[in-house]
């Protein structure tokens, strides 16, 4: 899946319009449209991709590379349940 498709997929799954995502990221709606364009060529910076991942609730790795799962891991081990090891 191309980066442009992953950006569009993450936005749609988050229930955001291009304008709403643009506002959340502090960019123009046309910038989001260019990122999602099938013609490609215009890509957000890695810093902007990180912001986009947070805004849409997807993992940065999936958004940036297509590897892994699109969903952010939410099944981490709470600190209270972690094991302590004596050195």
PyMOL commands that set and color helices and strands:
alter all, ss='L'
color gray80, all
select helices_A, chain A and resi 3-13+18-25+29-36+46-56+60-65+79-81
alter helices_A, ss='H'
color red, helices_A
deselect
rebuild
show_as cartoon
